[in-house]
Amino acid sequence: MKNGLAAIAVLLLVVLAGVLPAQEVKGPRIEAREAQHDFGKVVQGTTVSHVFEVRNTGSEPLVIDRVVPS
């Protein structure tokens, strides 16, 4: 009897977890299509550039205060 009640309780929790909306995270949230870019072999003295498209999908302003090239 106890095992049956425990199984029903677990099943109910699983079903409710799938139905209830996930809690929204507040603050900035950065999304980018790509996290890195490889230029391959570049001849010394050649200027190369690449544009990273970044979006803030969060609920507060996103501040990017440092970018580190490798």
HELIX and SHEET records of a PDB file:
HELIX    1   1 LYS A    2  VAL A   19  1                                  18    
SHEET    1   A 2 ILE A  30  ALA A  32  0                                        
SHEET    2   A 2 VAL A  54  ASN A  56 -1                                        
END                                                                             
